[in-house]
Every structure is written in C-alpha cells, then in structure tokens.
C-alpha cells in the first residue's frame, strides 16, 4: 500500500511537471508571435513617418510582412521540433518509469515468493526432526521421515542454485565451461536424478535418440532441464504427464518438453521468459514459484546460440521446443 501511494505521488509530480513545461512552451510561443506582430506594426509606423512615397511605403510593407511570415515559420518549425522532442522525451521517461515500476513490483513478488518457497520446506524439515526427537519410532518410520526431510533439503538447494545461477548469467565476468559430451545419456540421467532427488510423482516419458553429441556447459544444461521439468509439474494437475524428446534435425538438435497442463496464453508467451515474471491466470495464481525458471531457460539457450519456442499442446498443455546448433 505504501509503495502504491509513493508511486501515485511520483506520477502526480511527473504529470505536473509535464503540464508546467507544456504551459510554458505555449506561453513562450504566444509571446514570440505577439512580439513579431508588435515589431511589424512599429516598423510600418516608422516607415509611414519617414517615407511619403506610396510606392516605397507599399514595398516596405510587403518586405516587413514577408519578414514576419518567415519569422513565424521559423518559430513554428523550431517549436514543432522542440514539441516533438519534448513529447518523445516524455514518452520515453514515462515508459522507463513504467518498466522500473513493473520490475520493482516483480522483485517484491519474487522476495515474497522465495520467502514462502523457503519457509514451507524448512517447516517440513523442522517437523520431521521434532517427530524423530519426541517419538519412539521404528527404523522404517525413521527412514521414511529422514528421506522426506532430505527431499525438502534438495528443494531448498535447487532454489539456491537457481538464484545463484541467475545471478551468474547476468555477470559480465562469468566463465562457462564448454565441452563435448553425449547429450542423450546426460539428459536421461538428469531426468532420473530429478525424479529421485525431488521425489517427483510425475510420469515422464522419454523419446531420446542415442549418442547425440553436443558441445555445451553441463551445469547450464542441467539448470535448463530441471527448470523445464519443474515448470511442467507446477502448471499441470498432479501427477503431471511430461514427454521429453531429443532428436537431430539437419544441423541442430531438437529438445522438446511437452505437458498436458493448463497451457500458456498466446499473449503471455513473449513475457514468460522475463525475469521474475509469472503467468497470472486463474489456474496458476496459487502456484508456487519465483519467476526465475523460464528466464534461466531463455538465457541458457541464448548462451548456446540456440532458440526456444512455445507451442500449444493438443488438447491441453504446453510444448517447449528448443533448437541447439551442433
């Protein structure tokens, strides 16, 4: 609420300054035109008092009138240029303000989201430890509770890794380790580790061609795969049905992640890759998230000089098609 009041005050000051500048511009234009008229009339009066030849007087009137018209044209032309630059400056300033305001809003939402994302698994871990401490449990029960706590710890670890990796992607001095490796077996291993590490109940079907080599940063590809899997899980009814394929098409690799979830509106597809942005439709409004996942995906794909495209999956869901050059 305080932020909205501060924003409203800032906008009020901005629009007041814009109004003042436009008012002053109009006033100065009026004074210049009025001054030119006064100068014209004074010159005509002076000519009448000093010249008695009607032909010469008429000639001077035409000259003065032409001079006034030229000055008016000059004032109008320079005024139009100034007004155009002023309007353009106002537009760019307002646009920059809106972008900064939207970014600040998204950052606040990110802080709230990540606080909640940390709070939930920490509460679960604390409850697990308290259960083990206060109750006499059998070994199999202890093992089950400890496994659950470890899974929640992995969730926290993934959140931290995402935040650190997003920061690393923005750093100008980041060094990436590109090496050639078997992408087919690497992605299959990542998906298996994901389901074990996150204790995922999603059904993930694979259609991965064998022995497809690729030169890239393994850490970046890991983040890309994990974020797309997590995105598919978050925005699908539980348990999610996810299909992952990898195949070679001419001189690039097609990596596809498909789900049968809520889908992404066409108008939202250009925005979901922005930092901190989250889709706000009715189905996804209560879904957990930080708004970093797809931002990281876009950055990783760009880092490998590839492209990413969002398509609709029939009858429901979303398809992420990633093209990686080889």
matplotlib code that plots the C-alpha trace (Angstrom):
import matplotlib.pyplot as plt

x = [0.0, 2.8, 4.5, 1.4, 0.9, 4.6, 4.1, 0.9, 2.7, 5.6, 3.2, 1.4, 4.7, 5.7, 2.4, 2.5, 6.0, 4.8, 1.8, 4.0, 6.5, 3.7, 2.1, 5.4, 6.0, 2.6, 3.2, 6.6, 5.1, 2.4, 4.9, 7.1, 4.2, 2.9, 6.4, 6.7, 3.4, 4.4, 7.8, 5.9, 3.4, 6.2, 8.2, 5.2, 4.5, 8.2, 8.0, 4.9, 6.6, 9.8, 8.5, 6.0, 6.2, 3.2, 5.1, 8.1, 5.8, 3.9, 7.2, 8.4, 5.1, 5.5, 9.1, 8.1, 5.1, 7.4, 9.9, 7.2, 6.0, 9.5, 9.9, 6.5, 7.6, 10.9, 9.1, 6.5, 9.2, 11.5, 8.5, 7.3, 10.8, 11.0, 7.5, 8.2, 11.4, 9.6, 6.7, 9.3, 11.2, 8.0, 7.0, 10.4, 10.6, 7.1, 7.9, 11.2, 9.2, 6.6, 9.4, 11.2, 7.9, 7.0, 10.5, 10.3, 6.8, 8.1, 11.1, 8.8, 6.7, 10.0, 11.0, 7.6, 7.6, 11.1, 10.4, 7.4, 9.3, 12.0, 9.5, 7.5, 10.4, 12.1, 8.9, 8.6, 12.2, 11.7, 8.6, 10.4, 13.3, 10.8, 8.9, 12.1, 13.2, 9.9, 8.6, 9.9, 9.7, 10.6, 13.6, 11.5, 9.4, 12.6, 14.0, 10.8, 10.8, 14.5, 14.0, 11.2, 13.4, 16.3, 13.9, 12.8, 16.5, 17.1, 14.2, 15.9, 19.2, 17.5, 16.1, 19.5, 21.1, 18.5, 19.1, 22.9, 22.8, 20.5, 23.0, 25.9, 24.1, 23.9, 27.5, 29.8, 32.8, 31.2, 33.3, 31.4, 32.9, 32.0, 32.9, 31.7, 29.6, 26.8, 23.7, 21.4, 22.7, 23.2, 19.6, 18.3, 20.5, 19.3, 15.6, 16.2, 18.1, 15.4, 12.7, 14.8, 16.0, 12.7, 10.7, 8.6, 5.4, 5.1, 5.1, 7.9, 8.1, 11.3, 11.9, 15.7, 17.8, 21.0, 24.5, 23.8, 26.9, 26.8, 29.3, 28.0, 28.1, 26.9, 25.8, 23.8, 22.1, 21.3, 19.6, 17.7, 16.3, 15.4, 13.6, 11.6, 10.6, 9.7, 7.7, 5.7, 5.0, 3.9, 1.5, -0.1, -2.6, -0.8, 0.5, 1.9, 2.3, 5.5, 7.0, 10.7, 12.2, 15.6, 16.5, 18.8, 17.2, 19.7, 22.4, 20.7, 19.2, 15.5, 14.9, 11.2, 9.4, 5.6, 3.0, -0.8, -1.2, -3.0, -1.2, 0.1, -2.0, -0.6, -0.4, 1.7, 4.3, 6.5, 6.5, 7.1, 10.9, 11.2, 13.0, 10.5, 7.5, 4.8, 1.7, -1.3, -4.3, -6.9, -5.5, -1.9, -2.5, -1.8, 1.1, 4.5, 7.4, 10.0, 9.7, 13.3, 12.9, 12.0, 14.3, 17.2, 16.0, 16.0, 19.4, 20.9, 19.5, 20.9, 24.3, 24.4, 23.3, 20.0, 16.3, 13.3, 9.7, 6.4, 3.6, 0.2, -0.2, -3.4, -5.9, -4.3, -0.8, 2.4, 5.3, 8.7, 10.8, 14.5, 16.8, 20.5, 23.1, 25.7]
y = [0.0, 2.4, 1.6, 2.4, 5.7, 6.6, 5.7, 7.8, 10.8, 10.3, 10.1, 13.2, 15.2, 13.9, 14.9, 18.3, 18.9, 17.9, 20.2, 23.1, 22.6, 22.4, 25.5, 27.4, 26.3, 27.6, 30.9, 31.5, 30.7, 33.3, 35.9, 35.4, 35.7, 38.8, 40.3, 39.8, 41.5, 44.5, 44.8, 44.6, 47.4, 49.6, 49.3, 50.1, 53.2, 54.2, 53.8, 55.9, 58.7, 58.7, 57.8, 59.9, 58.0, 55.5, 53.1, 52.9, 52.5, 49.7, 47.9, 48.2, 46.9, 43.8, 43.3, 43.6, 41.3, 38.7, 39.0, 38.5, 35.4, 34.0, 34.6, 33.0, 30.0, 29.8, 29.9, 27.3, 25.0, 25.2, 25.0, 21.8, 20.2, 21.2, 19.9, 16.6, 16.1, 17.1, 14.6, 11.9, 12.6, 12.5, 9.2, 7.6, 8.8, 7.5, 4.2, 3.9, 4.7, 2.0, -0.5, 0.3, 0.2, -3.2, -4.5, -3.3, -4.9, -8.2, -8.1, -7.6, -10.6, -12.6, -11.8, -12.8, -16.0, -17.1, -16.4, -18.7, -21.3, -21.4, -21.4, -24.4, -26.9, -25.6, -26.1, -29.6, -30.4, -29.0, -31.1, -34.2, -33.6, -32.9, -36.1, -38.1, -36.4, -36.7, -40.1, -43.6, -44.7, -47.9, -47.8, -47.9, -45.0, -43.0, -43.8, -42.6, -39.3, -38.7, -39.3, -36.8, -34.3, -34.9, -34.3, -31.0, -30.1, -30.8, -28.5, -25.7, -26.5, -26.2, -22.8, -21.6, -23.0, -21.2, -17.9, -18.2, -19.4, -16.5, -14.1, -15.8, -15.5, -11.7, -11.4, -9.9, -11.9, -15.3, -18.1, -21.0, -24.4, -25.7, -29.4, -32.0, -34.8, -37.3, -35.2, -38.2, -40.1, -36.8, -35.7, -39.3, -39.3, -35.8, -36.8, -39.9, -37.9, -35.3, -37.8, -39.3, -36.0, -34.2, -37.2, -36.5, -38.5, -37.2, -39.6, -38.7, -40.4, -40.2, -40.4, -39.7, -40.7, -42.4, -41.0, -37.4, -35.4, -31.7, -29.1, -27.0, -26.1, -29.1, -27.0, -24.7, -27.7, -29.2, -26.0, -25.8, -29.4, -29.1, -25.8, -27.1, -30.2, -28.2, -25.7, -28.6, -30.1, -26.7, -25.9, -29.3, -31.2, -33.7, -36.1, -34.4, -36.2, -35.0, -36.0, -35.3, -35.9, -35.3, -35.8, -34.5, -32.3, -31.3, -29.2, -28.8, -30.8, -30.5, -30.8, -30.9, -30.7, -31.3, -31.4, -31.7, -28.9, -25.5, -24.1, -20.6, -18.0, -16.6, -13.1, -14.3, -16.3, -13.3, -12.4, -15.7, -15.5, -12.2, -12.2, -12.5, -12.7, -15.2, -16.1, -14.8, -16.8, -18.3, -21.8, -20.8, -17.9, -20.0, -22.0, -21.7, -20.2, -17.4, -16.3, -17.3, -20.7, -19.7, -16.7, -19.1, -21.3, -18.4, -17.3, -20.8, -21.3, -18.0, -18.8, -21.9, -19.8, -21.7, -20.7, -21.6, -21.6, -22.1, -24.1, -25.3, -29.0, -30.6, -30.9, -29.1, -28.2, -26.6, -27.6, -26.0, -26.6, -25.9, -25.9, -26.3, -25.9, -28.6]
z = [0.0, 0.9, -2.4, -4.3, -2.5, -3.3, -6.9, -7.2, -5.8, -8.2, -11.1, -9.9, -9.7, -13.2, -14.8, -13.0, -14.4, -17.9, -17.7, -16.5, -19.4, -22.0, -20.5, -20.5, -24.1, -25.2, -23.3, -24.9, -28.4, -27.8, -26.6, -29.6, -32.0, -30.2, -30.3, -34.0, -34.5, -32.4, -34.3, -37.6, -36.6, -35.2, -38.5, -40.6, -38.4, -38.7, -42.4, -42.7, -40.7, -42.7, -46.2, -48.1, -51.4, -51.5, -53.8, -51.5, -48.5, -50.1, -51.0, -47.4, -46.1, -48.3, -47.2, -43.5, -44.0, -45.7, -42.9, -40.3, -42.1, -42.3, -38.5, -37.8, -40.0, -38.1, -34.8, -35.9, -37.3, -34.3, -32.0, -33.8, -33.5, -29.8, -29.1, -30.9, -28.9, -25.7, -26.4, -27.3, -24.1, -22.0, -23.7, -23.1, -19.5, -18.8, -20.4, -18.4, -15.2, -16.0, -16.7, -13.5, -11.5, -13.1, -12.3, -8.7, -8.4, -9.8, -7.5, -4.5, -5.7, -6.1, -2.5, -1.2, -3.4, -2.5, 1.2, 1.0, -1.0, 1.7, 4.6, 3.5, 3.2, 6.3, 8.3, 6.9, 7.9, 11.4, 11.8, 10.7, 13.2, 16.0, 15.2, 15.4, 18.6, 20.5, 19.4, 19.6, 16.1, 14.3, 11.9, 8.8, 10.0, 10.9, 7.4, 5.8, 7.7, 7.1, 3.4, 3.3, 5.1, 2.7, -0.3, 1.2, 1.7, -2.0, -2.9, -0.9, -2.6, -6.0, -5.1, -4.1, -7.2, -9.4, -7.7, -7.9, -11.5, -12.5, -10.9, -12.7, -16.0, -15.6, -14.6, -17.3, -15.9, -15.9, -17.3, -18.9, -19.4, -22.9, -23.5, -25.9, -24.3, -25.0, -24.6, -25.0, -21.9, -20.0, -20.3, -19.5, -16.4, -15.3, -15.6, -13.5, -10.9, -10.9, -10.1, -7.3, -5.9, -5.9, -5.0, -8.1, -8.8, -12.3, -15.2, -17.6, -20.9, -23.0, -26.7, -26.9, -29.9, -28.9, -29.0, -29.9, -29.0, -28.1, -27.1, -24.2, -20.5, -18.4, -15.4, -17.7, -19.4, -16.0, -14.9, -18.2, -17.9, -14.2, -14.7, -17.6, -15.7, -12.6, -14.8, -16.3, -12.9, -11.4, -14.1, -14.5, -12.4, -10.1, -11.1, -14.3, -17.6, -19.2, -22.5, -23.3, -26.7, -28.3, -31.9, -34.6, -37.4, -40.1, -38.3, -35.0, -32.1, -31.2, -27.5, -26.6, -23.3, -23.5, -20.8, -20.6, -18.0, -18.1, -21.0, -21.6, -23.4, -26.7, -25.2, -22.3, -24.3, -25.0, -21.3, -19.5, -20.2, -18.5, -15.1, -12.1, -14.5, -13.6, -15.5, -13.6, -14.9, -12.6, -12.7, -11.9, -9.5, -6.4, -7.9, -6.1, -8.0, -8.2, -11.8, -12.5, -14.1, -17.7, -17.5, -16.9, -19.7, -22.2, -21.1, -21.3, -24.8, -25.9, -24.3, -26.6, -29.6, -29.9, -29.9, -27.8, -28.9, -27.1, -28.7, -27.6, -26.9, -28.1, -26.4, -23.4, -22.2, -23.5, -25.7, -25.3, -28.4, -28.0, -31.0, -30.3, -33.1, -33.4]

ax = plt.figure().add_subplot(projection="3d")
ax.plot(x, y, z, "-o")
ax.set_aspect("equal")
plt.show()
